[in-house]
Amino acid sequence: MDKYNKKLLWAQGVSDSELVILEEQLDPEELFLVGFLKGFNRKNMMDWNEKELWN
């Protein structure tokens, strides 16, 4: 299993209370995955990702 799939599986199991504790410790890729799986729809995440990465 590659690193991305491991992070995806991990992010699916993060509870809301864990997220509050972990938020400051996560790298941007992990925050992106958790945020995406916690209810952002794909369009919002793509818009955010483009703004953050390309501006």
Distance bins in CASP14 RR format, pairs under 12 A and 6 or more apart:
PFRMAT RR
TARGET T0000
AUTHOR 0000-0000-0000
RMODE 2
METHOD distances of the structure
MODEL  1
1 7 0 0 0 0 0 1 0 0 0 0 0
1 8 0 0 0 0 1 0 0 0 0 0 0
1 9 0 0 0 0 1 0 0 0 0 0 0
1 10 0 0 0 0 0 1 0 0 0 0 0
2 8 0 0 0 0 1 0 0 0 0 0 0
2 9 0 0 0 0 0 1 0 0 0 0 0
3 9 0 0 0 0 0 1 0 0 0 0 0
3 10 0 0 0 0 0 1 0 0 0 0 0
3 27 0 0 0 0 0 1 0 0 0 0 0
3 29 0 0 0 0 1 0 0 0 0 0 0
3 30 0 0 0 0 0 1 0 0 0 0 0
3 33 0 0 0 0 0 1 0 0 0 0 0
4 10 0 0 0 0 0 1 0 0 0 0 0
4 11 0 0 0 0 0 1 0 0 0 0 0
4 29 0 0 0 0 1 0 0 0 0 0 0
4 30 0 0 0 0 0 1 0 0 0 0 0
4 32 0 0 0 0 0 1 0 0 0 0 0
4 33 0 0 0 0 1 0 0 0 0 0 0
5 11 0 0 0 0 0 1 0 0 0 0 0
5 12 0 0 0 0 0 1 0 0 0 0 0
5 33 0 0 0 0 0 1 0 0 0 0 0
6 12 0 0 0 0 0 1 0 0 0 0 0
6 29 0 0 0 0 0 1 0 0 0 0 0
6 30 0 0 0 0 0 1 0 0 0 0 0
6 33 0 0 0 0 0 1 0 0 0 0 0
7 13 0 0 0 0 0 1 0 0 0 0 0
7 14 0 0 0 0 0 1 0 0 0 0 0
7 26 0 0 0 0 1 0 0 0 0 0 0
7 27 0 0 0 0 1 0 0 0 0 0 0
7 28 0 0 0 0 0 1 0 0 0 0 0
7 29 1 0 0 1 0 0 0 0 0 0 0
7 30 1 0 0 1 0 0 0 0 0 0 0
7 31 0 0 0 0 0 1 0 0 0 0 0
7 32 0 0 0 0 1 0 0 0 0 0 0
7 33 1 0 1 0 0 0 0 0 0 0 0
7 34 0 0 0 0 1 0 0 0 0 0 0
7 36 0 0 0 0 0 1 0 0 0 0 0
7 37 0 0 0 0 0 1 0 0 0 0 0
8 14 0 0 0 0 0 1 0 0 0 0 0
8 29 0 0 0 0 0 1 0 0 0 0 0
8 30 0 0 0 0 0 1 0 0 0 0 0
8 32 0 0 0 0 0 1 0 0 0 0 0
8 33 1 0 0 1 0 0 0 0 0 0 0
8 34 0 0 0 0 0 1 0 0 0 0 0
8 35 0 0 0 0 0 1 0 0 0 0 0
8 36 0 0 0 0 1 0 0 0 0 0 0
8 37 1 0 0 1 0 0 0 0 0 0 0
9 33 0 0 0 0 1 0 0 0 0 0 0
9 34 0 0 0 0 0 1 0 0 0 0 0
9 37 0 0 0 0 0 1 0 0 0 0 0
10 18 0 0 0 0 0 1 0 0 0 0 0
10 22 0 0 0 0 0 1 0 0 0 0 0
10 26 0 0 0 0 0 1 0 0 0 0 0
10 29 0 0 0 0 0 1 0 0 0 0 0
10 30 0 0 0 0 1 0 0 0 0 0 0
10 33 0 0 0 0 1 0 0 0 0 0 0
10 34 0 0 0 0 1 0 0 0 0 0 0
10 37 0 0 0 0 1 0 0 0 0 0 0
11 18 0 0 0 0 0 1 0 0 0 0 0
11 19 0 0 0 0 1 0 0 0 0 0 0
11 22 0 0 0 0 0 1 0 0 0 0 0
11 26 0 0 0 0 1 0 0 0 0 0 0
11 27 0 0 0 0 0 1 0 0 0 0 0
11 29 0 0 0 0 1 0 0 0 0 0 0
11 30 1 0 0 1 0 0 0 0 0 0 0
11 31 0 0 0 0 1 0 0 0 0 0 0
11 32 0 0 0 0 1 0 0 0 0 0 0
11 33 1 0 1 0 0 0 0 0 0 0 0
11 34 1 0 1 0 0 0 0 0 0 0 0
11 35 1 0 0 1 0 0 0 0 0 0 0
11 36 1 0 0 1 0 0 0 0 0 0 0
11 37 1 0 1 0 0 0 0 0 0 0 0
11 38 0 0 0 0 1 0 0 0 0 0 0
11 39 0 0 0 0 0 1 0 0 0 0 0
12 33 0 0 0 0 1 0 0 0 0 0 0
12 34 0 0 0 0 1 0 0 0 0 0 0
12 35 0 0 0 0 0 1 0 0 0 0 0
12 36 0 0 0 0 0 1 0 0 0 0 0
12 37 1 0 1 0 0 0 0 0 0 0 0
12 38 0 0 0 0 1 0 0 0 0 0 0
12 39 0 0 0 0 0 1 0 0 0 0 0
13 19 0 0 0 0 0 1 0 0 0 0 0
13 22 0 0 0 0 0 1 0 0 0 0 0
13 33 0 0 0 0 0 1 0 0 0 0 0
13 34 0 0 0 0 1 0 0 0 0 0 0
13 37 0 0 0 0 1 0 0 0 0 0 0
13 38 0 0 0 0 0 1 0 0 0 0 0
14 20 0 0 0 0 0 1 0 0 0 0 0
14 21 0 0 0 0 1 0 0 0 0 0 0
14 22 1 0 0 1 0 0 0 0 0 0 0
14 23 0 0 0 0 1 0 0 0 0 0 0
14 25 0 0 0 0 0 1 0 0 0 0 0
14 26 0 0 0 0 1 0 0 0 0 0 0
14 30 0 0 0 0 1 0 0 0 0 0 0
14 31 0 0 0 0 0 1 0 0 0 0 0
14 33 0 0 0 0 1 0 0 0 0 0 0
14 34 1 0 1 0 0 0 0 0 0 0 0
14 35 0 0 0 0 1 0 0 0 0 0 0
14 36 0 0 0 0 0 1 0 0 0 0 0
14 37 1 0 0 1 0 0 0 0 0 0 0
14 38 1 0 0 1 0 0 0 0 0 0 0
15 21 0 0 0 0 1 0 0 0 0 0 0
15 22 0 0 0 0 1 0 0 0 0 0 0
15 34 0 0 0 0 0 1 0 0 0 0 0
15 37 0 0 0 0 0 1 0 0 0 0 0
15 38 0 0 0 0 1 0 0 0 0 0 0
16 22 0 0 0 0 0 1 0 0 0 0 0
16 23 0 0 0 0 0 1 0 0 0 0 0
16 34 0 0 0 0 0 1 0 0 0 0 0
16 35 0 0 0 0 0 1 0 0 0 0 0
16 37 0 0 0 0 0 1 0 0 0 0 0
16 38 1 0 0 1 0 0 0 0 0 0 0
16 39 0 0 0 0 0 1 0 0 0 0 0
17 23 0 0 0 0 0 1 0 0 0 0 0
18 25 0 0 0 0 0 1 0 0 0 0 0
18 26 0 0 0 0 0 1 0 0 0 0 0
18 30 0 0 0 0 0 1 0 0 0 0 0
18 34 0 0 0 0 1 0 0 0 0 0 0
18 38 0 0 0 0 0 1 0 0 0 0 0
19 25 0 0 0 0 0 1 0 0 0 0 0
19 26 0 0 0 0 1 0 0 0 0 0 0
19 30 0 0 0 0 0 1 0 0 0 0 0
19 31 0 0 0 0 1 0 0 0 0 0 0
19 33 0 0 0 0 0 1 0 0 0 0 0
19 34 1 0 0 1 0 0 0 0 0 0 0
19 35 0 0 0 0 1 0 0 0 0 0 0
19 37 0 0 0 0 0 1 0 0 0 0 0
19 38 1 0 0 1 0 0 0 0 0 0 0
19 39 0 0 0 0 0 1 0 0 0 0 0
20 26 0 0 0 0 0 1 0 0 0 0 0
20 34 0 0 0 0 0 1 0 0 0 0 0
20 38 0 0 0 0 0 1 0 0 0 0 0
22 30 0 0 0 0 1 0 0 0 0 0 0
22 31 0 0 0 0 1 0 0 0 0 0 0
22 33 0 0 0 0 0 1 0 0 0 0 0
22 34 1 0 0 1 0 0 0 0 0 0 0
22 35 0 0 0 0 0 1 0 0 0 0 0
22 38 0 0 0 0 0 1 0 0 0 0 0
23 30 0 0 0 0 1 0 0 0 0 0 0
23 31 1 0 0 1 0 0 0 0 0 0 0
23 34 0 0 0 0 1 0 0 0 0 0 0
23 35 0 0 0 0 0 1 0 0 0 0 0
23 38 0 0 0 0 0 1 0 0 0 0 0
24 30 0 0 0 0 0 1 0 0 0 0 0
24 31 0 0 0 0 1 0 0 0 0 0 0
25 31 0 0 0 0 1 0 0 0 0 0 0
25 34 0 0 0 0 0 1 0 0 0 0 0
26 32 0 0 0 0 1 0 0 0 0 0 0
26 33 0 0 0 0 1 0 0 0 0 0 0
26 34 1 0 0 1 0 0 0 0 0 0 0
26 35 0 0 0 0 1 0 0 0 0 0 0
27 33 0 0 0 0 0 1 0 0 0 0 0
27 34 0 0 0 0 0 1 0 0 0 0 0
28 34 0 0 0 0 0 1 0 0 0 0 0
28 35 0 0 0 0 0 1 0 0 0 0 0
28 48 0 0 0 0 0 1 0 0 0 0 0
28 49 0 0 0 0 1 0 0 0 0 0 0
28 52 0 0 0 0 1 0 0 0 0 0 0
28 53 0 0 0 0 1 0 0 0 0 0 0
29 35 0 0 0 0 0 1 0 0 0 0 0
29 36 0 0 0 0 0 1 0 0 0 0 0
29 49 0 0 0 0 0 1 0 0 0 0 0
29 52 0 0 0 0 0 1 0 0 0 0 0
29 53 0 0 0 0 0 1 0 0 0 0 0
30 36 0 0 0 0 0 1 0 0 0 0 0
30 37 0 0 0 0 0 1 0 0 0 0 0
31 37 0 0 0 0 0 1 0 0 0 0 0
31 38 0 0 0 0 0 1 0 0 0 0 0
31 40 0 0 0 0 0 1 0 0 0 0 0
31 45 0 0 0 0 0 1 0 0 0 0 0
31 48 0 0 0 0 0 1 0 0 0 0 0
31 49 0 0 0 0 0 1 0 0 0 0 0
31 52 0 0 0 0 0 1 0 0 0 0 0
32 38 0 0 0 0 0 1 0 0 0 0 0
32 40 0 0 0 0 1 0 0 0 0 0 0
32 42 0 0 0 0 0 1 0 0 0 0 0
32 44 0 0 0 0 0 1 0 0 0 0 0
32 45 1 0 0 1 0 0 0 0 0 0 0
32 46 0 0 0 0 0 1 0 0 0 0 0
32 48 0 0 0 0 1 0 0 0 0 0 0
32 49 1 0 0 1 0 0 0 0 0 0 0
32 52 0 0 0 0 1 0 0 0 0 0 0
32 53 0 0 0 0 0 1 0 0 0 0 0
33 39 0 0 0 0 0 1 0 0 0 0 0
33 40 0 0 0 0 0 1 0 0 0 0 0
33 45 0 0 0 0 1 0 0 0 0 0 0
33 49 0 0 0 0 0 1 0 0 0 0 0
34 40 0 0 0 0 1 0 0 0 0 0 0
34 45 0 0 0 0 0 1 0 0 0 0 0
35 41 0 0 0 0 0 1 0 0 0 0 0
35 42 0 0 0 0 0 1 0 0 0 0 0
35 44 0 0 0 0 1 0 0 0 0 0 0
35 45 1 0 0 1 0 0 0 0 0 0 0
35 48 0 0 0 0 1 0 0 0 0 0 0
35 49 0 0 0 0 0 1 0 0 0 0 0
36 42 1 0 0 1 0 0 0 0 0 0 0
36 43 0 0 0 0 0 1 0 0 0 0 0
36 44 0 0 0 0 1 0 0 0 0 0 0
36 45 1 0 1 0 0 0 0 0 0 0 0
36 46 0 0 0 0 1 0 0 0 0 0 0
36 48 0 0 0 0 1 0 0 0 0 0 0
36 49 0 0 0 0 1 0 0 0 0 0 0
37 45 0 0 0 0 0 1 0 0 0 0 0
38 44 0 0 0 0 0 1 0 0 0 0 0
38 45 0 0 0 0 0 1 0 0 0 0 0
39 45 0 0 0 0 1 0 0 0 0 0 0
40 46 0 0 0 0 1 0 0 0 0 0 0
40 47 0 0 0 0 1 0 0 0 0 0 0
40 48 1 0 0 1 0 0 0 0 0 0 0
40 49 0 0 0 0 0 1 0 0 0 0 0
41 47 0 0 0 0 0 1 0 0 0 0 0
41 48 0 0 0 0 0 1 0 0 0 0 0
42 48 0 0 0 0 0 1 0 0 0 0 0
42 49 0 0 0 0 0 1 0 0 0 0 0
43 49 0 0 0 0 0 1 0 0 0 0 0
43 50 0 0 0 0 0 1 0 0 0 0 0
44 50 0 0 0 0 0 1 0 0 0 0 0
44 51 0 0 0 0 0 1 0 0 0 0 0
45 51 0 0 0 0 0 1 0 0 0 0 0
45 52 0 0 0 0 0 1 0 0 0 0 0
45 53 0 0 0 0 0 1 0 0 0 0 0
46 52 0 0 0 0 0 1 0 0 0 0 0
46 53 0 0 0 0 0 1 0 0 0 0 0
46 54 0 0 0 0 0 1 0 0 0 0 0
47 53 0 0 0 0 0 1 0 0 0 0 0
47 54 0 0 0 0 0 1 0 0 0 0 0
47 55 0 0 0 0 0 1 0 0 0 0 0
48 54 0 0 0 0 0 1 0 0 0 0 0
48 55 0 0 0 0 0 1 0 0 0 0 0
49 55 0 0 0 0 0 1 0 0 0 0 0
END
